[in-house]
Amino acid sequence: MKLLMVTVVEQFEKQVMNLFKKAEIENFSGSDIDGYKNPVALRMKSSWFPSEKGGIESSLFFSFTDDEKIDVLFGLIEDFNTKLETNNPIKAVVVPIERSI
């Protein structure tokens, strides 16, 4: 079992959930996050005007799952990213789990 983490801009959130379904990853969690591409965006976040938005609305999905399903998902993500017309690809990482309860 490994920890799979996927980040995506909000615009592609539904597509990521469909990719999880195709990879048969049925159990996962998600959270809204702000994404940043450079240090300038971080300075904007701490501006004098708190109503100004500093980051890009994004989502983080994570799941404890098996290698086989991760391999399928990575293939689907690679295919999805090759067809993108934006500079916001889906990103995914896998973290090995040494111990769990």
C-alpha angles and dihedrals in degrees: 000000000000137000113250118198123187128183125193140162113260091252091069099041095110092047091054091052089052090050090052088052093049090050088051092241097147101165117063141127132224140197137186113245139171114244124210129195101186143011092259090069090055091055090049090055091061094048126138089253108066092189090070113099115234105181140043115258106250141159134231119206124186137180140174101228148142129279094245093058091044090053091053092047093049090053091050092048092049090052092047093049094051090060096049121120093193134069093243108093124179108261125205136180134183123216121193116234113226096182138004141169 
